[in-house]
Amino acid sequence: MTCDDPRDYSPGLNFANVPTGTRELALTMVDLDNHKIHWLQLGIPPSTRGISAHRLLPGAREALNDFGEATYDGPCPPHGKTHRYQLTLYALHEPVPASFDGGTPPARTLQEIKRRAFASAELVIPYTRH
């Protein structure tokens, strides 16, 4: 789940109380201290009540992050430093088009997610690199 682990797998997460009218869920992880986008997952079915670690649900896709990859890149502050990482689950009133993929700039994809969102839930996690 972090760069200190050679596997650096995405975390498993549980969801509850997805709002009525949600057409798609999107999940993001942003480093609040350097404003880097570590993870953008789109197309999560609204009936989903969670995701398993290192698994992509059928229909879901990962978009390009600020490290040039369409995947999860875990927390990785400088050695001995603590950064805050915000995981946000967005309820979208309409799906993000498939054209937002591994070639779309991450800030543009995040902007599009926020534009389509009508509800969200956030979790901020501090991480200190060893």
Secondary structure as UniProt FT lines:
FT   TURN            3..4
FT   TURN            6..7
FT   STRAND          13..14
FT   TURN            20..21
FT   STRAND          24..31
FT   TURN            32..35
FT   STRAND          36..44
FT   TURN            46..47
FT   STRAND          50..51
FT   TURN            53..54
FT   TURN            58..59
FT   STRAND          61..62
FT   TURN            66..67
FT   TURN            79..80
FT   STRAND          82..92
FT   TURN            98..99
FT   TURN            102..103
FT   HELIX           106..116
FT   STRAND          117..128
//
